[in-house]
Amino acid sequence: MSVAIVLLAVAVVVIVALLSAIGAGALARLDGATWPTALTRAAGTFAAVLALAAAVTTTFAAILT
């Protein structure tokens, strides 16, 4: 059961990261950025969301153990 919860949590984090990246790329394009710049901003946002999720997970793991 706990493996299923972990997989569900990972899936939710990846979906949120993808949606954030899509939003950042779309906003960059609407602002007039070129495609490579928009993709760079989207990739940076994706990585930032994953890093934030990892930091929160590490903090919770330290608190709960």
PyMOL commands that set and color helices and strands:
alter all, ss='L'
color gray80, all
select helices_A, chain A and resi 2-30+35-64
alter helices_A, ss='H'
color red, helices_A
deselect
rebuild
show_as cartoon
